[in-house]
Each structure stands twice: as structure tokens, then as C-alpha cells.
Amino acid sequence: MASDPPARLRVVTGPPRLGLTLDEAASAVGVSRDTFDRHIRHELRIVRRGRCLIVPVAEIERWLEREAARWSA
């Protein structure tokens, strides 16, 4: 149907996400997973539960603010 969203778009309902997987965090920052792992991940506080790694959205926002301030000064 013409009114259906493209298949690649995902409609999210429910409460806002507070944490992202590593792949989602890399995508949110706009880099590849490899770049995220090599250059960004070690600067973030990550929640570990078993094999599950969660990057808090607030942590990504803090990192972006620090980096933006560092390069604009």
C-alpha cells in the first residue's frame, strides 16, 4: 500500500529507550560499529549484565557534549 512506511523504518511504541545495544549506539552516533569499538567505546560507561552490553543514552549524550566542547574551544 502507498501509505505503509518503508520496510527499513521501525515504528517504536511504548516508553522511550534509555539504553542501546552497541550496534544501536554506533548507529546513533553515526559511525560504524568498528569505529565505535576502536575510538569511542572505551570512553563510555557501559552497563554489563551477563553477555548483554547496554550503552545508556544519557552516556552517549554526555560523550557527544564533551567531544563537541573539546573541539570547539
PDB file of N, H, CA, C and O in Angstrom:
ATOM      1  N   MET A   1       0.826  -1.185   0.000  1.00  0.00           N
ATOM      2  CA  MET A   1       0.000   0.000   0.000  1.00  0.00           C
ATOM      3  C   MET A   1       0.870   1.249   0.000  1.00  0.00           C
ATOM      4  O   MET A   1       1.994   1.225   0.502  1.00  0.00           O
ATOM      5  N   ALA A   2       0.372   2.304  -0.542  1.00  0.00           N
ATOM      6  H   ALA A   2      -0.541   2.324  -0.950  1.00  0.00           H
ATOM      7  CA  ALA A   2       1.129   3.545  -0.623  1.00  0.00           C
ATOM      8  C   ALA A   2       1.311   4.203   0.736  1.00  0.00           C
ATOM      9  O   ALA A   2       2.275   4.945   0.924  1.00  0.00           O
ATOM     10  N   SER A   3       0.421   3.958   1.684  1.00  0.00           N
ATOM     11  H   SER A   3      -0.362   3.355   1.530  1.00  0.00           H
ATOM     12  CA  SER A   3       0.512   4.605   2.992  1.00  0.00           C
ATOM     13  C   SER A   3       1.405   3.854   3.975  1.00  0.00           C
ATOM     14  O   SER A   3       1.700   4.374   5.051  1.00  0.00           O
ATOM     15  N   ASP A   4       1.840   2.646   3.631  1.00  0.00           N
ATOM     16  H   ASP A   4       1.600   2.223   2.757  1.00  0.00           H
ATOM     17  CA  ASP A   4       2.709   1.883   4.523  1.00  0.00           C
ATOM     18  C   ASP A   4       4.109   2.489   4.543  1.00  0.00           C
ATOM     19  O   ASP A   4       4.622   2.889   3.498  1.00  0.00           O
ATOM     20  N   PRO A   5       4.744   2.564   5.738  1.00  0.00           N
ATOM     21  CA  PRO A   5       6.116   3.085   5.804  1.00  0.00           C
ATOM     22  C   PRO A   5       7.075   2.111   5.122  1.00  0.00           C
ATOM     23  O   PRO A   5       6.787   0.918   5.028  1.00  0.00           O
ATOM     24  N   PRO A   6       8.215   2.617   4.647  1.00  0.00           N
ATOM     25  CA  PRO A   6       9.213   1.720   4.061  1.00  0.00           C
ATOM     26  C   PRO A   6       9.607   0.631   5.057  1.00  0.00           C
ATOM     27  O   PRO A   6       9.560   0.849   6.268  1.00  0.00           O
ATOM     28  N   ALA A   7       9.986  -0.512   4.560  1.00  0.00           N
ATOM     29  H   ALA A   7      10.023  -0.688   3.577  1.00  0.00           H
ATOM     30  CA  ALA A   7      10.315  -1.666   5.406  1.00  0.00           C
ATOM     31  C   ALA A   7      11.466  -1.378   6.358  1.00  0.00           C
ATOM     32  O   ALA A   7      11.500  -1.958   7.443  1.00  0.00           O
ATOM     33  N   ARG A   8      12.405  -0.514   6.007  1.00  0.00           N
ATOM     34  H   ARG A   8      12.377  -0.043   5.126  1.00  0.00           H
ATOM     35  CA  ARG A   8      13.561  -0.270   6.861  1.00  0.00           C
ATOM     36  C   ARG A   8      13.234   0.611   8.070  1.00  0.00           C
ATOM     37  O   ARG A   8      14.022   0.670   9.014  1.00  0.00           O
ATOM     38  N   LEU A   9      12.086   1.295   8.056  1.00  0.00           N
ATOM     39  H   LEU A   9      11.446   1.246   7.289  1.00  0.00           H
ATOM     40  CA  LEU A   9      11.696   2.113   9.193  1.00  0.00           C
ATOM     41  C   LEU A   9      10.969   1.259  10.216  1.00  0.00           C
ATOM     42  O   LEU A   9      10.122   0.435   9.870  1.00  0.00           O
ATOM     43  N   ARG A  10      11.306   1.465  11.465  1.00  0.00           N
ATOM     44  H   ARG A  10      11.994   2.135  11.746  1.00  0.00           H
ATOM     45  CA  ARG A  10      10.677   0.708  12.534  1.00  0.00           C
ATOM     46  C   ARG A  10       9.904   1.683  13.414  1.00  0.00           C
ATOM     47  O   ARG A  10      10.465   2.663  13.903  1.00  0.00           O
ATOM     48  N   VAL A  11       8.655   1.423  13.609  1.00  0.00           N
ATOM     49  H   VAL A  11       8.199   0.626  13.211  1.00  0.00           H
ATOM     50  CA  VAL A  11       7.832   2.256  14.471  1.00  0.00           C
ATOM     51  C   VAL A  11       7.985   1.742  15.896  1.00  0.00           C
ATOM     52  O   VAL A  11       7.707   0.577  16.181  1.00  0.00           O
ATOM     53  N   VAL A  12       8.428   2.622  16.786  1.00  0.00           N
ATOM     54  H   VAL A  12       8.654   3.568  16.554  1.00  0.00           H
ATOM     55  CA  VAL A  12       8.654   2.240  18.170  1.00  0.00           C
ATOM     56  C   VAL A  12       7.524   2.808  19.014  1.00  0.00           C
ATOM     57  O   VAL A  12       7.255   4.009  18.991  1.00  0.00           O
ATOM     58  N   THR A  13       6.875   1.935  19.753  1.00  0.00           N
ATOM     59  H   THR A  13       7.094   0.959  19.771  1.00  0.00           H
ATOM     60  CA  THR A  13       5.841   2.372  20.673  1.00  0.00           C
ATOM     61  C   THR A  13       6.256   1.986  22.072  1.00  0.00           C
ATOM     62  O   THR A  13       7.112   1.121  22.259  1.00  0.00           O
ATOM     63  N   GLY A  14       5.656   2.619  23.044  1.00  0.00           N
ATOM     64  H   GLY A  14       4.961   3.321  22.892  1.00  0.00           H
ATOM     65  CA  GLY A  14       5.991   2.312  24.420  1.00  0.00           C
ATOM     66  C   GLY A  14       6.907   3.362  25.011  1.00  0.00           C
ATOM     67  O   GLY A  14       7.066   4.442  24.442  1.00  0.00           O
ATOM     68  N   PRO A  15       7.509   3.055  26.143  1.00  0.00           N
ATOM     69  CA  PRO A  15       8.373   4.039  26.819  1.00  0.00           C
ATOM     70  C   PRO A  15       9.627   4.318  26.000  1.00  0.00           C
ATOM     71  O   PRO A  15      10.062   3.469  25.221  1.00  0.00           O
ATOM     72  N   PRO A  16      10.211   5.505  26.171  1.00  0.00           N
ATOM     73  CA  PRO A  16      11.440   5.825  25.429  1.00  0.00           C
ATOM     74  C   PRO A  16      12.584   4.915  25.857  1.00  0.00           C
ATOM     75  O   PRO A  16      12.656   4.490  27.010  1.00  0.00           O
ATOM     76  N   ARG A  17      13.470   4.623  24.924  1.00  0.00           N
ATOM     77  H   ARG A  17      13.412   4.969  23.987  1.00  0.00           H
ATOM     78  CA  ARG A  17      14.625   3.767  25.214  1.00  0.00           C
ATOM     79  C   ARG A  17      15.635   4.539  26.049  1.00  0.00           C
ATOM     80  O   ARG A  17      15.975   5.676  25.721  1.00  0.00           O
ATOM     81  N   LEU A  18      16.104   3.941  27.103  1.00  0.00           N
ATOM     82  H   LEU A  18      15.828   3.018  27.370  1.00  0.00           H
ATOM     83  CA  LEU A  18      17.123   4.535  27.959  1.00  0.00           C
ATOM     84  C   LEU A  18      18.495   3.947  27.686  1.00  0.00           C
ATOM     85  O   LEU A  18      19.511   4.537  28.052  1.00  0.00           O
ATOM     86  N   GLY A  19      18.530   2.783  27.041  1.00  0.00           N
ATOM     87  H   GLY A  19      17.704   2.304  26.743  1.00  0.00           H
ATOM     88  CA  GLY A  19      19.777   2.108  26.738  1.00  0.00           C
ATOM     89  C   GLY A  19      19.744   1.530  25.343  1.00  0.00           C
ATOM     90  O   GLY A  19      18.682   1.184  24.825  1.00  0.00           O
ATOM     91  N   LEU A  20      20.921   1.427  24.733  1.00  0.00           N
ATOM     92  H   LEU A  20      21.784   1.708  25.153  1.00  0.00           H
ATOM     93  CA  LEU A  20      21.061   0.921  23.375  1.00  0.00           C
ATOM     94  C   LEU A  20      22.074  -0.206  23.337  1.00  0.00           C
ATOM     95  O   LEU A  20      22.985  -0.261  24.163  1.00  0.00           O
ATOM     96  N   THR A  21      21.914  -1.102  22.376  1.00  0.00           N
ATOM     97  H   THR A  21      21.174  -1.057  21.705  1.00  0.00           H
ATOM     98  CA  THR A  21      22.941  -2.105  22.135  1.00  0.00           C
ATOM     99  C   THR A  21      24.155  -1.393  21.542  1.00  0.00           C
ATOM    100  O   THR A  21      24.066  -0.224  21.169  1.00  0.00           O
ATOM    101  N   LEU A  22      25.278  -2.087  21.455  1.00  0.00           N
ATOM    102  H   LEU A  22      25.350  -3.037  21.758  1.00  0.00           H
ATOM    103  CA  LEU A  22      26.469  -1.466  20.872  1.00  0.00           C
ATOM    104  C   LEU A  22      26.239  -1.082  19.413  1.00  0.00           C
ATOM    105  O   LEU A  22      26.688  -0.021  18.979  1.00  0.00           O
ATOM    106  N   ASP A  23      25.549  -1.925  18.656  1.00  0.00           N
ATOM    107  H   ASP A  23      25.185  -2.787  19.009  1.00  0.00           H
ATOM    108  CA  ASP A  23      25.248  -1.595  17.255  1.00  0.00           C
ATOM    109  C   ASP A  23      24.360  -0.357  17.164  1.00  0.00           C
ATOM    110  O   ASP A  23      24.585   0.517  16.326  1.00  0.00           O
ATOM    111  N   GLU A  24      23.354  -0.288  18.028  1.00  0.00           N
ATOM    112  H   GLU A  24      23.172  -0.998  18.709  1.00  0.00           H
ATOM    113  CA  GLU A  24      22.460   0.868  18.023  1.00  0.00           C
ATOM    114  C   GLU A  24      23.184   2.133  18.453  1.00  0.00           C
ATOM    115  O   GLU A  24      22.941   3.205  17.899  1.00  0.00           O
ATOM    116  N   ALA A  25      24.068   2.020  19.431  1.00  0.00           N
ATOM    117  H   ALA A  25      24.266   1.150  19.882  1.00  0.00           H
ATOM    118  CA  ALA A  25      24.839   3.183  19.891  1.00  0.00           C
ATOM    119  C   ALA A  25      25.734   3.713  18.775  1.00  0.00           C
ATOM    120  O   ALA A  25      25.817   4.922  18.563  1.00  0.00           O
ATOM    121  N   ALA A  26      26.400   2.810  18.065  1.00  0.00           N
ATOM    122  H   ALA A  26      26.333   1.828  18.238  1.00  0.00           H
ATOM    123  CA  ALA A  26      27.248   3.229  16.943  1.00  0.00           C
ATOM    124  C   ALA A  26      26.408   3.942  15.888  1.00  0.00           C
ATOM    125  O   ALA A  26      26.805   4.989  15.374  1.00  0.00           O
ATOM    126  N   SER A  27      25.269   3.383  15.574  1.00  0.00           N
ATOM    127  H   SER A  27      24.947   2.533  15.991  1.00  0.00           H
ATOM    128  CA  SER A  27      24.379   3.987  14.590  1.00  0.00           C
ATOM    129  C   SER A  27      23.881   5.345  15.061  1.00  0.00           C
ATOM    130  O   SER A  27      23.791   6.281  14.268  1.00  0.00           O
ATOM    131  N   ALA A  28      23.557   5.461  16.351  1.00  0.00           N
ATOM    132  H   ALA A  28      23.631   4.701  16.995  1.00  0.00           H
ATOM    133  CA  ALA A  28      23.068   6.725  16.897  1.00  0.00           C
ATOM    134  C   ALA A  28      24.122   7.826  16.799  1.00  0.00           C
ATOM    135  O   ALA A  28      23.791   8.991  16.577  1.00  0.00           O
ATOM    136  N   VAL A  29      25.389   7.454  16.965  1.00  0.00           N
ATOM    137  H   VAL A  29      25.658   6.508  17.145  1.00  0.00           H
ATOM    138  CA  VAL A  29      26.482   8.425  16.865  1.00  0.00           C
ATOM    139  C   VAL A  29      26.810   8.722  15.407  1.00  0.00           C
ATOM    140  O   VAL A  29      27.352   9.779  15.086  1.00  0.00           O
ATOM    141  N   GLY A  30      26.476   7.781  14.526  1.00  0.00           N
ATOM    142  H   GLY A  30      26.035   6.922  14.787  1.00  0.00           H
ATOM    143  CA  GLY A  30      26.710   7.991  13.101  1.00  0.00           C
ATOM    144  C   GLY A  30      28.019   7.415  12.603  1.00  0.00           C
ATOM    145  O   GLY A  30      28.591   7.899  11.627  1.00  0.00           O
ATOM    146  N   VAL A  31      28.497   6.365  13.286  1.00  0.00           N
ATOM    147  H   VAL A  31      28.032   5.971  14.079  1.00  0.00           H
ATOM    148  CA  VAL A  31      29.743   5.721  12.870  1.00  0.00           C
ATOM    149  C   VAL A  31      29.512   4.221  12.732  1.00  0.00           C
ATOM    150  O   VAL A  31      28.490   3.692  13.170  1.00  0.00           O
ATOM    151  N   SER A  32      30.468   3.553  12.121  1.00  0.00           N
ATOM    152  H   SER A  32      31.298   3.983  11.765  1.00  0.00           H
ATOM    153  CA  SER A  32      30.383   2.093  12.005  1.00  0.00           C
ATOM    154  C   SER A  32      30.637   1.459  13.365  1.00  0.00           C
ATOM    155  O   SER A  32      31.181   2.101  14.263  1.00  0.00           O
ATOM    156  N   ARG A  33      30.250   0.223  13.512  1.00  0.00           N
ATOM    157  H   ARG A  33      29.807  -0.299  12.783  1.00  0.00           H
ATOM    158  CA  ARG A  33      30.494  -0.492  14.769  1.00  0.00           C
ATOM    159  C   ARG A  33      31.990  -0.613  15.025  1.00  0.00           C
ATOM    160  O   ARG A  33      32.432  -0.503  16.169  1.00  0.00           O
ATOM    161  N   ASP A  34      32.776  -0.839  13.970  1.00  0.00           N
ATOM    162  H   ASP A  34      32.417  -0.928  13.041  1.00  0.00           H
ATOM    163  CA  ASP A  34      34.219  -0.957  14.116  1.00  0.00           C
ATOM    164  C   ASP A  34      34.818   0.353  14.653  1.00  0.00           C
ATOM    165  O   ASP A  34      35.633   0.329  15.575  1.00  0.00           O
ATOM    166  N   THR A  35      34.419   1.479  14.083  1.00  0.00           N
ATOM    167  H   THR A  35      33.757   1.499  13.334  1.00  0.00           H
ATOM    168  CA  THR A  35      34.909   2.778  14.546  1.00  0.00           C
ATOM    169  C   THR A  35      34.473   3.025  15.978  1.00  0.00           C
ATOM    170  O   THR A  35      35.248   3.528  16.792  1.00  0.00           O
ATOM    171  N   PHE A  36      33.233   2.672  16.287  1.00  0.00           N
ATOM    172  H   PHE A  36      32.603   2.263  15.626  1.00  0.00           H
ATOM    173  CA  PHE A  36      32.726   2.831  17.649  1.00  0.00           C
ATOM    174  C   PHE A  36      33.581   2.039  18.626  1.00  0.00           C
ATOM    175  O   PHE A  36      33.987   2.563  19.663  1.00  0.00           O
ATOM    176  N   ASP A  37      33.857   0.779  18.303  1.00  0.00           N
ATOM    177  H   ASP A  37      33.527   0.353  17.460  1.00  0.00           H
ATOM    178  CA  ASP A  37      34.647  -0.077  19.193  1.00  0.00           C
ATOM    179  C   ASP A  37      36.077   0.425  19.344  1.00  0.00           C
ATOM    180  O   ASP A  37      36.639   0.363  20.437  1.00  0.00           O
ATOM    181  N   ARG A  38      36.668   0.918  18.273  1.00  0.00           N
ATOM    182  H   ARG A  38      36.211   0.969  17.385  1.00  0.00           H
ATOM    183  CA  ARG A  38      38.075   1.349  18.310  1.00  0.00           C
ATOM    184  C   ARG A  38      38.285   2.711  18.959  1.00  0.00           C
ATOM    185  O   ARG A  38      39.288   2.924  19.640  1.00  0.00           O
ATOM    186  N   HIS A  39      37.337   3.645  18.752  1.00  0.00           N
ATOM    187  H   HIS A  39      36.522   3.472  18.199  1.00  0.00           H
ATOM    188  CA  HIS A  39      37.603   5.035  19.135  1.00  0.00           C
ATOM    189  C   HIS A  39      36.662   5.626  20.177  1.00  0.00           C
ATOM    190  O   HIS A  39      36.983   6.658  20.765  1.00  0.00           O
ATOM    191  N   ILE A  40      35.531   5.015  20.420  1.00  0.00           N
ATOM    192  H   ILE A  40      35.270   4.176  19.942  1.00  0.00           H
ATOM    193  CA  ILE A  40      34.537   5.643  21.298  1.00  0.00           C
ATOM    194  C   ILE A  40      34.206   4.785  22.517  1.00  0.00           C
ATOM    195  O   ILE A  40      34.138   5.295  23.635  1.00  0.00           O
ATOM    196  N   ARG A  41      34.004   3.515  22.309  1.00  0.00           N
ATOM    197  H   ARG A  41      34.058   3.101  21.400  1.00  0.00           H
ATOM    198  CA  ARG A  41      33.504   2.622  23.355  1.00  0.00           C
ATOM    199  C   ARG A  41      34.293   2.720  24.658  1.00  0.00           C
ATOM    200  O   ARG A  41      33.695   2.717  25.735  1.00  0.00           O
ATOM    201  N   HIS A  42      35.612   2.805  24.586  1.00  0.00           N
ATOM    202  H   HIS A  42      36.097   2.807  23.712  1.00  0.00           H
ATOM    203  CA  HIS A  42      36.433   2.833  25.800  1.00  0.00           C
ATOM    204  C   HIS A  42      36.239   4.110  26.617  1.00  0.00           C
ATOM    205  O   HIS A  42      36.661   4.171  27.771  1.00  0.00           O
ATOM    206  N   GLU A  43      35.608   5.127  26.035  1.00  0.00           N
ATOM    207  H   GLU A  43      35.265   5.078  25.097  1.00  0.00           H
ATOM    208  CA  GLU A  43      35.361   6.377  26.756  1.00  0.00           C
ATOM    209  C   GLU A  43      33.990   6.417  27.425  1.00  0.00           C
ATOM    210  O   GLU A  43      33.669   7.382  28.120  1.00  0.00           O
ATOM    211  N   LEU A  44      33.183   5.382  27.223  1.00  0.00           N
ATOM    212  H   LEU A  44      33.444   4.598  26.659  1.00  0.00           H
ATOM    213  CA  LEU A  44      31.817   5.360  27.741  1.00  0.00           C
ATOM    214  C   LEU A  44      31.679   4.398  28.915  1.00  0.00           C
ATOM    215  O   LEU A  44      32.363   3.377  28.986  1.00  0.00           O
ATOM    216  N   ARG A  45      30.791   4.740  29.823  1.00  0.00           N
ATOM    217  H   ARG A  45      30.235   5.569  29.765  1.00  0.00           H
ATOM    218  CA  ARG A  45      30.398   3.820  30.881  1.00  0.00           C
ATOM    219  C   ARG A  45      29.313   2.926  30.300  1.00  0.00           C
ATOM    220  O   ARG A  45      28.290   3.413  29.820  1.00  0.00           O
ATOM    221  N   ILE A  46      29.536   1.633  30.344  1.00  0.00           N
ATOM    222  H   ILE A  46      30.368   1.237  30.734  1.00  0.00           H
ATOM    223  CA  ILE A  46      28.610   0.676  29.741  1.00  0.00           C
ATOM    224  C   ILE A  46      28.100  -0.268  30.817  1.00  0.00           C
ATOM    225  O   ILE A  46      28.865  -0.714  31.673  1.00  0.00           O
ATOM    226  N   VAL A  47      26.812  -0.572  30.775  1.00  0.00           N
ATOM    227  H   VAL A  47      26.191  -0.210  30.080  1.00  0.00           H
ATOM    228  CA  VAL A  47      26.192  -1.496  31.714  1.00  0.00           C
ATOM    229  C   VAL A  47      26.368  -2.905  31.168  1.00  0.00           C
ATOM    230  O   VAL A  47      26.024  -3.181  30.019  1.00  0.00           O
ATOM    231  N   ARG A  48      26.904  -3.792  31.995  1.00  0.00           N
ATOM    232  H   ARG A  48      27.183  -3.568  32.929  1.00  0.00           H
ATOM    233  CA  ARG A  48      27.099  -5.186  31.598  1.00  0.00           C
ATOM    234  C   ARG A  48      26.223  -6.080  32.464  1.00  0.00           C
ATOM    235  O   ARG A  48      26.272  -6.008  33.692  1.00  0.00           O
ATOM    236  N   ARG A  49      25.439  -6.905  31.832  1.00  0.00           N
ATOM    237  H   ARG A  49      25.399  -6.964  30.834  1.00  0.00           H
ATOM    238  CA  ARG A  49      24.628  -7.909  32.518  1.00  0.00           C
ATOM    239  C   ARG A  49      24.790  -9.203  31.759  1.00  0.00           C
ATOM    240  O   ARG A  49      24.182  -9.399  30.706  1.00  0.00           O
ATOM    241  N   GLY A  50      25.617 -10.090  32.298  1.00  0.00           N
ATOM    242  H   GLY A  50      26.110  -9.931  33.153  1.00  0.00           H
ATOM    243  CA  GLY A  50      25.921 -11.316  31.585  1.00  0.00           C
ATOM    244  C   GLY A  50      26.647 -10.968  30.292  1.00  0.00           C
ATOM    245  O   GLY A  50      27.655 -10.260  30.313  1.00  0.00           O
ATOM    246  N   ARG A  51      26.146 -11.455  29.185  1.00  0.00           N
ATOM    247  H   ARG A  51      25.328 -12.030  29.168  1.00  0.00           H
ATOM    248  CA  ARG A  51      26.743 -11.160  27.878  1.00  0.00           C
ATOM    249  C   ARG A  51      26.136  -9.919  27.242  1.00  0.00           C
ATOM    250  O   ARG A  51      26.569  -9.489  26.173  1.00  0.00           O
ATOM    251  N   CYS A  52      25.141  -9.347  27.893  1.00  0.00           N
ATOM    252  H   CYS A  52      24.789  -9.695  28.761  1.00  0.00           H
ATOM    253  CA  CYS A  52      24.438  -8.184  27.349  1.00  0.00           C
ATOM    254  C   CYS A  52      25.173  -6.895  27.728  1.00  0.00           C
ATOM    255  O   CYS A  52      25.467  -6.670  28.902  1.00  0.00           O
ATOM    256  N   LEU A  53      25.462  -6.069  26.759  1.00  0.00           N
ATOM    257  H   LEU A  53      25.223  -6.252  25.805  1.00  0.00           H
ATOM    258  CA  LEU A  53      26.097  -4.771  26.979  1.00  0.00           C
ATOM    259  C   LEU A  53      25.113  -3.684  26.570  1.00  0.00           C
ATOM    260  O   LEU A  53      24.592  -3.691  25.455  1.00  0.00           O
ATOM    261  N   ILE A  54      24.865  -2.751  27.483  1.00  0.00           N
ATOM    262  H   ILE A  54      25.288  -2.746  28.389  1.00  0.00           H
ATOM    263  CA  ILE A  54      23.905  -1.680  27.236  1.00  0.00           C
ATOM    264  C   ILE A  54      24.610  -0.343  27.405  1.00  0.00           C
ATOM    265  O   ILE A  54      25.276  -0.100  28.411  1.00  0.00           O
ATOM    266  N   VAL A  55      24.454   0.515  26.411  1.00  0.00           N
ATOM    267  H   VAL A  55      23.913   0.317  25.594  1.00  0.00           H
ATOM    268  CA  VAL A  55      25.021   1.857  26.472  1.00  0.00           C
ATOM    269  C   VAL A  55      23.881   2.816  26.815  1.00  0.00           C
ATOM    270  O   VAL A  55      22.954   2.973  26.020  1.00  0.00           O
ATOM    271  N   PRO A  56      23.933   3.462  27.986  1.00  0.00           N
ATOM    272  CA  PRO A  56      22.878   4.406  28.334  1.00  0.00           C
ATOM    273  C   PRO A  56      22.853   5.581  27.348  1.00  0.00           C
ATOM    274  O   PRO A  56      23.900   6.116  26.982  1.00  0.00           O
ATOM    275  N   VAL A  57      21.670   5.966  26.933  1.00  0.00           N
ATOM    276  H   VAL A  57      20.820   5.531  27.231  1.00  0.00           H
ATOM    277  CA  VAL A  57      21.522   7.091  26.007  1.00  0.00           C
ATOM    278  C   VAL A  57      22.132   8.348  26.618  1.00  0.00           C
ATOM    279  O   VAL A  57      22.788   9.119  25.916  1.00  0.00           O
ATOM    280  N   ALA A  58      21.927   8.565  27.912  1.00  0.00           N
ATOM    281  H   ALA A  58      21.395   7.939  28.483  1.00  0.00           H
ATOM    282  CA  ALA A  58      22.487   9.735  28.583  1.00  0.00           C
ATOM    283  C   ALA A  58      24.016   9.746  28.509  1.00  0.00           C
ATOM    284  O   ALA A  58      24.624  10.813  28.418  1.00  0.00           O
ATOM    285  N   GLU A  59      24.634   8.572  28.547  1.00  0.00           N
ATOM    286  H   GLU A  59      24.140   7.706  28.621  1.00  0.00           H
ATOM    287  CA  GLU A  59      26.099   8.481  28.448  1.00  0.00           C
ATOM    288  C   GLU A  59      26.573   8.901  27.056  1.00  0.00           C
ATOM    289  O   GLU A  59      27.591   9.582  26.929  1.00  0.00           O
ATOM    290  N   ILE A  60      25.851   8.504  26.027  1.00  0.00           N
ATOM    291  H   ILE A  60      25.024   7.952  26.131  1.00  0.00           H
ATOM    292  CA  ILE A  60      26.187   8.921  24.658  1.00  0.00           C
ATOM    293  C   ILE A  60      26.059  10.427  24.535  1.00  0.00           C
ATOM    294  O   ILE A  60      26.915  11.080  23.938  1.00  0.00           O
ATOM    295  N   GLU A  61      24.989  10.984  25.098  1.00  0.00           N
ATOM    296  H   GLU A  61      24.294  10.454  25.583  1.00  0.00           H
ATOM    297  CA  GLU A  61      24.781  12.431  25.044  1.00  0.00           C
ATOM    298  C   GLU A  61      25.895  13.173  25.765  1.00  0.00           C
ATOM    299  O   GLU A  61      26.382  14.189  25.268  1.00  0.00           O
ATOM    300  N   ARG A  62      26.310  12.677  26.941  1.00  0.00           N
ATOM    301  H   ARG A  62      25.915  11.852  27.345  1.00  0.00           H
ATOM    302  CA  ARG A  62      27.414  13.308  27.680  1.00  0.00           C
ATOM    303  C   ARG A  62      28.707  13.260  26.868  1.00  0.00           C
ATOM    304  O   ARG A  62      29.440  14.247  26.805  1.00  0.00           O
ATOM    305  N   TRP A  63      28.986  12.115  26.250  1.00  0.00           N
ATOM    306  H   TRP A  63      28.390  11.313  26.302  1.00  0.00           H
ATOM    307  CA  TRP A  63      30.205  11.975  25.454  1.00  0.00           C
ATOM    308  C   TRP A  63      30.199  12.963  24.286  1.00  0.00           C
ATOM    309  O   TRP A  63      31.207  13.617  24.015  1.00  0.00           O
ATOM    310  N   LEU A  64      29.070  13.069  23.604  1.00  0.00           N
ATOM    311  H   LEU A  64      28.251  12.538  23.824  1.00  0.00           H
ATOM    312  CA  LEU A  64      28.973  13.996  22.475  1.00  0.00           C
ATOM    313  C   LEU A  64      29.189  15.446  22.923  1.00  0.00           C
ATOM    314  O   LEU A  64      29.873  16.211  22.244  1.00  0.00           O
ATOM    315  N   GLU A  65      28.611  15.817  24.055  1.00  0.00           N
ATOM    316  H   GLU A  65      28.055  15.196  24.607  1.00  0.00           H
ATOM    317  CA  GLU A  65      28.797  17.181  24.569  1.00  0.00           C
ATOM    318  C   GLU A  65      30.260  17.444  24.914  1.00  0.00           C
ATOM    319  O   GLU A  65      30.794  18.502  24.583  1.00  0.00           O
ATOM    320  N   ARG A  66      30.914  16.484  25.580  1.00  0.00           N
ATOM    321  H   ARG A  66      30.480  15.624  25.850  1.00  0.00           H
ATOM    322  CA  ARG A  66      32.343  16.644  25.926  1.00  0.00           C
ATOM    323  C   ARG A  66      33.188  16.795  24.663  1.00  0.00           C
ATOM    324  O   ARG A  66      34.045  17.675  24.586  1.00  0.00           O
ATOM    325  N   GLU A  67      32.948  15.949  23.691  1.00  0.00           N
ATOM    326  H   GLU A  67      32.252  15.234  23.753  1.00  0.00           H
ATOM    327  CA  GLU A  67      33.738  15.991  22.471  1.00  0.00           C
ATOM    328  C   GLU A  67      33.483  17.270  21.672  1.00  0.00           C
ATOM    329  O   GLU A  67      34.414  17.846  21.108  1.00  0.00           O
ATOM    330  N   ALA A  68      32.232  17.713  21.623  1.00  0.00           N
ATOM    331  H   ALA A  68      31.476  17.246  22.081  1.00  0.00           H
ATOM    332  CA  ALA A  68      31.916  18.947  20.905  1.00  0.00           C
ATOM    333  C   ALA A  68      32.597  20.140  21.579  1.00  0.00           C
ATOM    334  O   ALA A  68      33.137  21.011  20.897  1.00  0.00           O
ATOM    335  N   ALA A  69      32.574  20.182  22.906  1.00  0.00           N
ATOM    336  H   ALA A  69      32.135  19.474  23.459  1.00  0.00           H
ATOM    337  CA  ALA A  69      33.213  21.268  23.632  1.00  0.00           C
ATOM    338  C   ALA A  69      34.724  21.236  23.438  1.00  0.00           C
ATOM    339  O   ALA A  69      35.368  22.279  23.322  1.00  0.00           O
ATOM    340  N   ARG A  70      35.275  20.046  23.404  1.00  0.00           N
ATOM    341  H   ARG A  70      34.753  19.198  23.498  1.00  0.00           H
ATOM    342  CA  ARG A  70      36.730  19.880  23.241  1.00  0.00           C
ATOM    343  C   ARG A  70      37.209  20.408  21.895  1.00  0.00           C
ATOM    344  O   ARG A  70      38.276  21.016  21.814  1.00  0.00           O
ATOM    345  N   TRP A  71      36.440  20.184  20.846  1.00  0.00           N
ATOM    346  H   TRP A  71      35.574  19.690  20.911  1.00  0.00           H
ATOM    347  CA  TRP A  71      36.861  20.587  19.515  1.00  0.00           C
ATOM    348  C   TRP A  71      36.426  21.992  19.131  1.00  0.00           C
ATOM    349  O   TRP A  71      36.915  22.537  18.142  1.00  0.00           O
ATOM    350  N   SER A  72      35.516  22.589  19.894  1.00  0.00           N
ATOM    351  H   SER A  72      35.118  22.145  20.698  1.00  0.00           H
ATOM    352  CA  SER A  72      35.073  23.945  19.549  1.00  0.00           C
ATOM    353  C   SER A  72      35.830  25.000  20.333  1.00  0.00           C
ATOM    354  O   SER A  72      35.712  26.191  20.043  1.00  0.00           O
ATOM    355  N   ALA A  73      36.606  24.581  21.323  1.00  0.00           N
ATOM    356  H   ALA A  73      36.701  23.614  21.559  1.00  0.00           H
ATOM    357  CA  ALA A  73      37.350  25.550  22.153  1.00  0.00           C
ATOM    358  C   ALA A  73      38.610  26.014  21.462  1.00  0.00           C
ATOM    359  O   ALA A  73      39.353  26.826  22.014  1.00  0.00           O
TER     360      ALA A  73
END
